Amino acid sequence: MSQPGELRVLGPVEAIGPGGPATLHGTRQRVVLGVLALHAGTVLPIPRLVDVLWGEDPPRTAVKTLHSHVARLRQALEGCGFPGVLVTREPGYLLTVPPVAVDAYRFEQQVRAGAADLAAGAVERAATTLRAAVTLWRGDAFADAVPAGWGRREVDRLHELRLGAVEDLWDAELRLGHHEQAVHELPRLLAAAPTRERLTGLHMLALYRCGRHTDALDAFQRLRRRLADELGVDPGPELLARHTAILRRDPALDLGPAATGPSQLPAGVGHFTGREAELAALDAVLDEPERPVVVVSGAAGMGKTALALHWAHRVAARFPDGRLFLDLRGEDPADPLPGARALTHLLRGLDVPDENIPGDQAGRAALYRSLLHGRRCLVVVDNVAGLEDVLPLIPGTGPALLVVTSRQHLAALSTRHAVRPVALDAFGHAESVALLDRVLGAERVRRERGPAARVARLCGGMPLALRIAAARLVGAPKRPIAELAAELAGAGRLETLAVEGDSRTVRAVLATAYRPLAAAQARFFRRAALGPGATFSAALGAALCGVPGTDGDRAAAGLAAAHLVTAAGPGRFRFHDLIREFARQCARADEPPAAHAEIADRLVDWYLVAVAAANRAIDPNRDLVTPVPRFAAPEVPVGADRHGALTFLTAERDNLLPVVRFAREHGRAEAAWQLTYLLTSFYDTAGHWHTRVELCREGAAAATGLGDPLAEAEMLRALGVAYFMTRRLPEALETNAAALRTAQAAGDVQGEGHIHNNTANAYAELRRFDEAIAAHRLAVARNAAAGNDLGHALSQRNLGHTYVRMGRASESLAPLTAALTTFRALGNARLEAATLDTLGEAHLQRGDHHAALAHLGRALAVSRLLGDRWLEWEALLDAGRVHLDRGDFATAADFFGQALDISRDVGDRHGEAAALEHLGRARLGEVAREHLDRGLAVRATVPDGYEQAHLHRDLGDLEARLGRPADAARQWATAAALYTQANATAEAGEVAKRQA
């Protein structure tokens, strides 16, 4: 799943997202979530969901009530960080999360794996896997949401699997010699399931191995009497055979001899959690015909040693001839274990006396390989610094296996040997919370689920940080988790992540990775971390260091190989949160004070030059700004064509607003407003309007602070457009008025024309059409007076669009045709496409479907060629309206569905609500209701009375088609009232006729 989180049904039904637990209301909402989670990735038909909620006697309104439950459940999931995962899919609903996010799925996978290991004789691995499976349970399945119908059978099946898993687990534990623990635990399990014959047989065996021969026989007699009294049956043949064997004191009941060979593995880490994919990859190595070298790599603190040791203990039975362990201390360049001494240690572990160990490296390596030949040995070598440390330790051919851990990828090793890399990154959110759950106890975490989720996020999923945070709470059992979360959220997070008496703090561990870096890499590491963005490019890092791009590529690659940064796309990287904080501390300590201002200037310069280059490729007419960098123009990886420029800015999108703020905060106000201006062409094309509002606010504040009226007017105009695009129309009008005053005071006639145009658009959206037409005409006149051909044509196009909205399509054709001619003469393909789209709307209004589709088809083709998502959305929506008017509902729904996808991609809630409304009109029956209800929910986040009225009108039409006149009348009355409030008297009258 694209977002981290977990769905739980093995206990109370829960959804734990990045924002904490979902707020679920009522049993039925939990039942719906639970059964959808059990079938994640599979469509559950509506009749099956009705059955699971009401069984054989559903109410008449069952389907409608189900839709209401789904709508509220969807909002709850979105509220905790699961957006868009609950979708409508014929003939029902689908939960689009990966099955591994569901605890029941993971339980069943682990149970199957454990049973297979048990059958294959891998007893220790089976016990570990089954133990992890059983701990997923937090009570009875669906504890707070008992389903009806087939759902009850699903719950019964899960409980039966749980009992089988418990029996397999104690079978494995007894094979491992843990009969004393079994004697204490099995009676508790038998109290809950007193007629389980296998459980009783395991209890008898445990008692027998503890020397309690009579008690074992008594356990059998108790079960026999219970079976006879309650069920009228005798014990089965397997239990009878166990009873006979105990009577005879059969030697086969005794525990077999333990494996021989050295066993040097240190104890595994407590409360090992997660890493299921990595453990599966390690398990797969055992089945390969040729033993590879396993390289477990990752950043400091990511749990490499913990994973290697956990897995080594799990598979120890597969290596009965020896389990060797050696720490090379490669993280400490001052005190590493040299290769010669490493071989000596390993030879001693293989029982070679010192006097028989060869004096030269080659001799020791040869003897080491000879001793391992044909032996089933596991060698774990921890903290390897580089390739040369590994080469002498690789066994020859045979069943021996070498596992190494390193902060380096050790990619060069694959040129000489078969290698299986296992790279570790930070935990996902569910794994992070699960670790806290296991260390602190489920009850303590349950009481403060939200604060626990915040602690997990503030630790960035780094296992070491999570364990330190948990240790601080374990040491203070009455301390609220929320208190530690607040401490971590404040200044000095690295200082907080330390436990008194333990030198292995997060900062100390990261320092061991920083100290060995070459000077150029260390400088790149420090300076790249000072950027405000979530990711950075190697080119930016090079510019911050004042070195050529090739040097930046080498430095970034070296840091990635050392897991100090992580690849985030071609040529792009990101820091783990805690590593970034550490790097910034290093910058404060190791960079001269004057360097910080220089780094800030270099960063702003790089973005100015890069964004200006991208703007030239996207919209060369936007040429008000020519930035002048303070340093020599840096190298920027921006393609010369439109596609390359959009690709670059899309990769940088999450950084753009932080960079503009960074410029303002570091005294570069002029650069802040210039960046905002230059980025307008990108946001016009790509959407993400809400970010654009914040960007323009920063730009306007920067320009106002400079006292530059032309810059201030330009930024206020841009902010007005951003408000318009996010449907904040009163704010758009207010901002446009301020922009107009500023432009007039500065004598900016061309700017006045643009502002009048924007004001007219806002009036039109508010259906204040007389004011809109007056403002459009002012815009046409001012642009003509300024000699601005582009602005003049744009004003004509928007005038035509307003005529279409007024239902006066014939009057729109003249200004639209004139605008189209100018745009083609100027070579402005984007505005040409926008005008073609409006002409398509005009022809639809006039009833000419053929002409409408012809114009809209060309608009769609151009918008896709330009990569303009907003224009593509508009053309798709309008083309769908034509097909809807023609009665081609299937084609219309396809176009509306594509528009819906785009609106969600670019985060346009208004566009999403509009697409859902049209989809509802194109669909029939209850599926239409789902789209319309969803449209109302989205519309609530971007209020627009006129558009909301459409949704209520369509819901009324739907209720009428379904034979529910009272519900239809209620929806139509709401629609009529909203139309009246929005000055849409014609639409209000039309709906009123439906009620007559």
DAVEN-V658434 format. One record per backbone hydrogen bond with DSSP energy under -1.0 kcal/mol. NH is the residue of the N-H (numbers start at 1). CO is the residue of the C=O. If there is no record, write none. Layout:
nh/co
NH/CO
NH/CO
This chain:
nh/co
6/16
7/101
8/14
11/9
14/8
16/6
17/20
19/80
20/17
22/15
30/26
31/27
32/28
33/29
34/30
35/31
36/32
37/33
38/34
39/35
40/37
41/95
42/39
44/93
46/91
49/45
50/46
51/47
52/48
53/49
54/50
55/51
57/54
62/59
65/61
66/62
67/63
68/64
69/65
70/66
71/67
72/68
73/69
74/70
75/71
76/72
77/73
78/74
79/75
80/76
81/78
82/77
87/94
89/92
92/89
93/44
94/87
96/85
97/95
101/98
102/99
103/7
106/102
107/103
108/104
109/105
110/106
111/107
112/108
113/109
114/110
115/111
116/112
117/113
118/114
119/115
120/116
122/117
123/121
126/122
127/123
128/124
129/125
130/126
131/127
132/128
133/129
134/130
135/131
136/133
137/134
138/10
142/9
143/11
145/142
148/52
151/148
154/150
155/151
156/152
157/153
158/154
159/155
160/156
161/157
162/158
163/159
164/160
165/161
166/162
167/163
168/164
169/165
170/166
171/167
172/168
173/169
174/170
175/171
176/172
177/174
178/173
182/178
183/179
184/180
185/181
186/182
189/185
190/186
191/187
193/189
196/193
200/196
201/197
202/198
203/199
204/200
205/201
206/202
207/203
208/204
209/205
210/206
211/208
212/207
216/212
217/213
218/214
219/215
220/216
221/217
222/218
223/219
224/220
225/221
226/222
227/223
228/224
229/225
230/226
231/227
232/227
233/227
240/236
241/237
242/238
243/239
244/240
245/241
246/242
247/243
248/244
250/245
253/250
254/251
264/323
279/275
280/276
281/277
282/278
283/279
284/280
286/283
287/284
288/285
293/418
294/402
295/420
296/404
297/422
298/406
302/299
307/303
308/304
309/305
310/306
311/307
312/308
313/309
314/310
315/311
318/315
319/316
321/376
322/319
323/262
324/378
326/380
328/382
330/383
332/329
335/332
337/328
342/338
343/339
344/340
345/341
346/342
347/343
348/344
349/345
350/346
351/348
352/347
356/353
357/354
364/360
365/361
366/362
367/363
368/364
369/365
370/366
371/367
372/368
373/369
375/372
377/375
378/322
379/401
380/324
381/403
382/326
384/405
390/387
391/387
393/390
394/391
401/377
403/379
404/294
405/381
406/296
413/410
414/411
415/412
416/413
417/413
420/293
422/295
424/297
427/461
432/428
433/429
434/430
435/431
436/432
437/433
438/434
439/435
440/436
441/437
445/441
446/442
447/443
452/448
453/449
454/450
455/451
456/452
457/453
458/454
459/455
460/457
461/456
462/459
464/301
466/462
467/463
468/464
469/465
470/466
471/467
472/468
473/469
474/470
475/471
479/476
484/480
485/481
486/482
487/483
488/484
489/485
496/492
497/493
498/496
502/499
505/503
506/497
509/505
510/506
511/507
512/508
514/510
515/511
517/514
522/518
523/519
524/520
525/521
526/522
527/523
528/524
529/525
530/527
531/528
536/573
538/571
541/537
542/538
543/539
544/540
545/541
547/542
552/548
553/549
554/550
555/551
556/552
557/553
558/554
559/555
560/556
561/557
562/558
563/560
564/559
565/559
566/574
568/572
572/569
573/536
574/566
580/576
581/577
582/578
583/579
584/580
585/581
586/582
587/583
588/584
589/585
590/586
591/587
595/592
598/594
599/595
600/596
601/597
602/598
603/599
604/600
605/601
606/602
607/603
608/604
609/605
610/606
611/607
612/608
613/609
614/610
615/611
616/612
617/613
618/614
619/615
622/619
623/621
638/636
645/641
646/642
647/643
648/644
649/645
650/646
651/647
652/648
655/652
656/653
659/655
660/656
661/657
662/658
663/659
664/660
665/661
666/662
667/664
668/663
672/668
673/669
674/670
675/671
676/672
677/673
678/674
679/675
680/677
683/679
684/680
685/681
686/682
687/683
688/906
692/688
693/689
694/690
695/691
696/692
697/693
698/694
699/695
700/696
701/697
702/698
703/699
704/700
705/701
706/702
708/703
712/708
713/709
714/710
715/711
716/712
717/713
718/714
719/715
720/716
721/717
722/718
723/719
724/720
725/721
726/722
727/724
728/723
729/727
732/728
733/729
734/730
735/731
736/732
737/733
738/734
739/735
740/736
741/737
742/738
743/739
744/740
745/741
746/742
748/743
749/747
752/748
753/749
754/750
755/751
756/752
757/753
758/754
759/755
760/756
761/757
762/758
763/759
764/760
765/761
766/762
767/764
768/763
769/767
772/768
773/769
774/770
775/771
776/772
777/773
778/774
779/775
780/776
781/777
782/778
783/779
784/780
785/781
786/782
787/784
788/783
789/787
792/788
793/789
794/790
795/791
796/792
797/793
798/794
799/795
800/796
801/797
802/798
803/799
804/800
805/801
806/802
807/804
808/803
816/812
817/813
818/814
819/815
820/816
821/817
822/818
823/819
824/820
825/821
826/822
828/823
829/827
832/828
833/829
834/830
835/831
836/832
837/833
838/834
839/835
840/836
841/837
842/838
843/839
844/840
845/841
846/842
847/844
848/843
849/847
852/848
853/849
854/850
855/851
856/852
857/853
858/854
859/855
860/856
861/857
862/858
863/859
864/860
865/861
866/862
868/863
869/685
870/685
872/868
873/869
874/870
875/871
876/872
877/873
878/874
879/875
880/876
881/877
882/878
883/879
884/880
885/881
886/882
887/884
888/883
889/887
892/888
893/889
894/890
895/891
896/892
897/893
898/894
899/895
900/896
901/897
902/898
903/899
904/900
905/901
906/902
908/903
912/908
913/909
914/910
915/911
916/912
917/913
918/914
919/915
920/916
921/917
922/918
923/919
929/925
930/926
931/927
932/928
933/929
934/930
935/931
936/932
937/933
938/934
939/935
940/936
941/938
948/944
949/945
950/946
951/947
952/948
953/949
954/950
955/951
956/952
957/953
958/954
959/955
960/956
961/957
962/958
963/960
964/959
968/964
969/965
970/966
971/967
972/968
973/969
974/970
975/971
976/972
977/973
978/974
979/975
980/976
981/977
982/978
983/980
984/979
985/983
988/984
989/985
990/986
991/987
992/988
993/989
995/991
